[in-house]
Amino acid sequence: MAKLPSDAELAKMFHLGVTDQSLAAQFDVTVAAVNKRFVKMGLRKKPIALRVNELVKGIWDVKSSRSGPSHHNAYAVKNLKIYMRRQLGDQVSETQQREADWLIQRLLRDGTVVDYDGDSEAGWTYVPRRPSDGRRILRWPEGRELPADEDLRKAMELPEGALEAGPAAPPSDP
């Protein structure tokens, strides 16, 4: 197994936002080895799930209630968050992987994006894709700035080439 670079070089890469997965691949070490070294150096990243949850909370005031209607656990947003976590390099289960893939296939097949309307009963809906949506998997609220973090912006996008390939073919019946 290869060695990670000096603390100074590793810290520079950390602050540039190079992912643990990229570093592990570049230096032929495990992701755990990279993470352990960062911890030893006192460099900690927010867990990916927390970053994604904070992003969603920052975009929308998602209805959440113990006694009434709640939108924070809706199927569409759960799959949206899983997809974004996966895009950011988080480990997801096989079931979660399938759910994220299902979401992307649906968005491509139907030409839609995920949108949130806190005043509606459903909350999360699939709405027709507009040119202003670009490659995003969600409808970005008008007047809101996109996140400065390029990784978060990319995590909200369809896979490269997905739109150019056209709608996903529906599964064929045996």
C-alpha positions as CSV (number, residue, x, y, z in Angstrom):
1,M,0.0,0.0,0.0
2,A,1.3,3.5,-0.9
3,K,1.7,6.4,1.6
4,L,-0.3,9.5,2.0
5,P,1.6,12.8,1.4
6,S,2.9,15.1,4.1
7,D,0.5,16.7,6.5
8,A,1.0,20.1,4.8
9,E,0.2,18.7,1.4
10,L,-2.8,16.7,2.7
11,A,-4.1,19.8,4.5
12,K,-3.9,21.8,1.3
13,M,-5.9,19.1,-0.6
14,F,-8.4,19.0,2.3
15,H,-9.0,22.8,2.1
16,L,-9.3,22.6,-1.7
17,G,-12.2,20.2,-1.1
18,V,-10.6,17.0,-2.6
19,T,-12.8,14.1,-1.5
20,D,-11.5,11.3,0.7
21,Q,-12.4,8.9,-2.0
22,S,-10.3,10.8,-4.6
23,L,-7.3,11.0,-2.2
24,A,-7.6,7.3,-1.4
25,A,-7.6,6.4,-5.1
26,Q,-4.7,8.8,-5.9
27,F,-2.5,7.4,-3.2
28,D,-3.6,3.8,-3.3
29,V,-4.9,3.8,0.3
30,T,-8.2,3.1,1.9
31,V,-10.8,5.9,2.5
32,A,-10.5,5.0,6.2
33,A,-6.8,5.7,6.1
34,V,-7.4,9.1,4.6
35,N,-10.1,9.9,7.2
36,K,-8.0,8.7,10.1
37,R,-5.2,10.9,9.0
38,F,-7.5,13.9,8.8
39,V,-8.8,13.2,12.3
40,K,-5.2,13.0,13.6
41,M,-4.5,16.3,11.9
42,G,-7.6,17.9,13.5
43,L,-9.3,18.3,10.2
44,R,-12.9,17.2,10.2
45,K,-15.5,17.4,7.5
46,K,-19.2,17.6,8.2
47,P,-20.8,14.2,7.6
48,I,-22.2,14.2,4.1
49,A,-25.7,13.5,5.3
50,L,-25.6,16.6,7.5
51,R,-24.3,18.7,4.6
52,V,-27.2,17.5,2.4
53,N,-29.8,18.0,5.1
54,E,-28.5,21.5,5.8
55,L,-28.7,22.3,2.1
56,V,-32.3,21.1,1.8
57,K,-33.3,23.0,5.0
58,G,-31.5,26.1,3.6
59,I,-33.5,26.0,0.4
60,W,-37.0,25.3,1.7
61,D,-38.8,25.6,4.9
62,V,-39.9,22.0,4.9
63,K,-43.0,21.3,6.9
64,S,-42.2,19.0,9.8
65,S,-44.6,18.2,12.6
66,R,-45.1,15.4,15.1
67,S,-48.8,16.0,15.3
68,G,-49.8,17.1,11.8
69,P,-48.8,16.7,8.2
70,S,-45.1,16.5,7.6
71,H,-43.1,16.6,4.4
72,H,-39.5,15.9,5.6
73,N,-39.8,12.1,5.2
74,A,-41.6,12.1,1.8
75,Y,-40.4,9.5,-0.6
76,A,-39.2,12.0,-3.2
77,V,-37.1,14.0,-0.8
78,K,-35.6,10.9,0.8
79,N,-34.5,9.6,-2.6
80,L,-33.3,13.1,-3.6
81,K,-31.1,13.2,-0.5
82,I,-29.8,9.7,-1.0
83,Y,-28.8,10.6,-4.6
84,M,-27.0,13.7,-3.5
85,R,-25.2,11.9,-0.7
86,R,-24.0,9.3,-3.2
87,Q,-22.9,12.0,-5.6
88,L,-20.8,13.4,-2.7
89,G,-19.1,10.1,-2.1
90,D,-21.1,8.8,0.9
91,Q,-21.6,5.1,1.4
92,V,-25.2,4.1,0.8
93,S,-26.9,0.7,1.1
94,E,-27.8,-1.4,-2.0
95,T,-31.5,-0.5,-1.3
96,Q,-30.7,3.2,-1.1
97,Q,-28.6,2.9,-4.3
98,R,-31.7,1.3,-6.1
99,E,-33.9,4.1,-4.8
100,A,-31.6,6.8,-6.0
101,D,-31.3,5.1,-9.4
102,W,-35.1,4.8,-9.5
103,L,-35.4,8.6,-8.9
104,I,-33.0,9.5,-11.7
105,Q,-34.7,7.1,-14.1
106,R,-38.1,8.6,-13.3
107,L,-36.8,12.2,-13.7
108,L,-35.3,11.3,-17.1
109,R,-38.2,9.2,-18.3
110,D,-40.8,11.8,-17.4
111,G,-38.7,15.0,-18.1
112,T,-39.3,16.2,-14.6
113,V,-37.5,17.6,-11.6
114,V,-38.4,17.4,-7.9
115,D,-40.1,20.6,-6.5
116,Y,-41.4,21.6,-3.0
117,D,-44.6,23.4,-2.2
118,G,-45.1,23.6,1.5
119,D,-48.7,24.8,1.1
120,S,-49.7,21.7,-0.8
121,E,-50.8,18.5,0.9
122,A,-48.2,16.4,-0.9
123,G,-45.4,18.9,-0.4
124,W,-42.9,17.2,-2.8
125,T,-44.0,16.9,-6.4
126,Y,-42.5,16.0,-9.8
127,V,-42.9,19.0,-12.1
128,P,-42.0,19.3,-15.8
129,R,-38.4,20.2,-16.4
130,R,-37.7,23.8,-17.6
131,P,-34.7,25.1,-19.5
132,S,-33.8,27.1,-16.3
133,D,-33.4,23.8,-14.4
134,G,-30.4,22.9,-16.5
135,R,-29.1,19.5,-15.3
136,R,-30.4,19.9,-11.7
137,I,-32.6,17.2,-10.3
138,L,-34.6,19.7,-8.3
139,R,-36.4,23.0,-9.0
140,W,-34.2,25.7,-7.5
141,P,-36.3,28.5,-5.9
142,E,-36.2,31.8,-7.8
143,G,-34.2,34.5,-6.1
144,R,-32.1,32.1,-4.1
145,E,-28.4,31.8,-4.7
146,L,-27.0,28.4,-5.6
147,P,-24.5,27.1,-3.0
148,A,-20.9,28.3,-3.3
149,D,-19.7,24.7,-2.7
150,E,-19.2,23.3,-6.2
151,D,-19.5,19.7,-4.9
152,L,-23.0,20.5,-3.6
153,R,-24.0,22.1,-6.9
154,K,-22.8,19.0,-8.8
155,A,-24.6,16.7,-6.4
156,M,-27.8,18.3,-7.4
157,E,-27.2,17.4,-11.1
158,L,-28.1,14.5,-13.3
159,P,-25.2,12.3,-14.3
160,E,-23.0,13.6,-17.1
161,G,-24.6,13.0,-20.5
162,A,-28.0,11.9,-19.1
163,L,-30.0,14.6,-20.6
164,E,-28.3,14.3,-24.0
165,A,-29.1,10.6,-24.0
166,G,-32.8,11.4,-23.9
167,P,-35.5,9.8,-21.8
168,A,-34.6,6.5,-20.2
169,A,-36.3,3.5,-21.8
170,P,-39.1,2.0,-19.7
171,P,-38.4,-1.5,-18.5
172,S,-39.5,-4.1,-21.0
173,D,-42.1,-6.8,-20.1
174,P,-40.8,-10.4,-20.2
